[in-house]
Amino acid sequence: MAAFYRFGRYTLICPLCHALDRERFLICALDRKLLALPAGPLRILQIAPSEKGLSKRLSQAGNLIKGDIEPGRYGPDTVQVDLMNMNGTSDLDIVVLCHVMEHVPDDRHVFRQVWSSLKPRGQVWIQVPLIYRQTLEATPSMSRSERDERFGGSDHVRAYGPDIKERIEDVGFTVARINSDRIPAADLERLGLLPDTLFIAERPEQHNSD
């Protein structure tokens, strides 16, 4: 792991390809079939698409849409998508949210928006920095330096605990977890992976709110 260098509190970066550990974990989960892409071709939305290796992998499964509220940060092939208002987005098979939800002002509203954007049996893949206690929310008076200290980033508005699973389920999703401890220790060391969790939330075929 010494070959990887740390950025901030939660990230190890590869010195060769510059991939973040969260991206390496997700690709490793795909390679080891801990995570499976449904049969395609798929329509996939990747928000804040800084994970270029993951983008390449997803694009092989169908039509990849790269989106963000500030698309200019990611290049000309990224379109504007506002997670707080996804009315123009529908019929998606997968939405990928890697370290996104700790930035949005109203996460429960975003989960509802994502629900509405998915086909039945569609999935949302969610990674967030996790703390091991109840989710903490920022207050309006909290300074950027205090958010950096408490949440691990000055632009973070919350620090999630394990109760994120219940927040996602409250919308109607069924939620499974893939923990990095399912990967052999030798591979964790070789790939420079920190403890991590991927939440796979699926919109059921039928739901009483439909």
C-alpha positions, 0 to 999 in steps of 0.5 A: 500500500506504500505505493499509493498516496493519500489525498484527504481523509478517505482516499488513496490514489494510484501513482500510475493511473491516478484512480481513486481507491473507491473506483478500484474497489468498484471495478474489483467488485465487478471483476470478482462478480460481487457486483454484476451488470444486468443484461444489456444494452443498458442506459446508465447515468454516472454522476460526477464522472471523475472515475475514468476507468469505471466510465470505460467499463460502464460504456461497454455495457450500453449507453453511458450518460455522464452528468453533473450539476457543473458539467464543465468540470468533467469535459465536453461529453458531460451533460448537466444533470441536477439530482434535485430535479431529474424530470427530464431523465427517465427509463434508466437502468443504472444510476452511479453515485460515487461520493455524491450524496454527501454533497446534495442539500436534501438526500431524501429528495434526491433518492426519490428523484432517482427512484422516479428516473429508474425503470422497474428493477433498475439500480442505483449504486451508492458509495459514500464516506461512512462513519460508524455512528448515526448520520450527522447533518450540517447546520446552516451556521456551520463553517466550511472549516467545521464541516471539513473537520467533522465531515471530512470535506468542506463541501460536505453537508453530512457524514453518513452512518450505517443508517443510510441504508434505512434512508434509501429503503424509505423511498421503496428501494430494496438495498444490498451491501457489498463490503470490501472485506469480501475481497481477499486481504492480499488483493486489498493490499495490492490494490490499495483499498481502504475499508469501503461499502457499496450500496446496491439499491434496486427499484422493485418491479411493483411498488404500492406508490406506483 
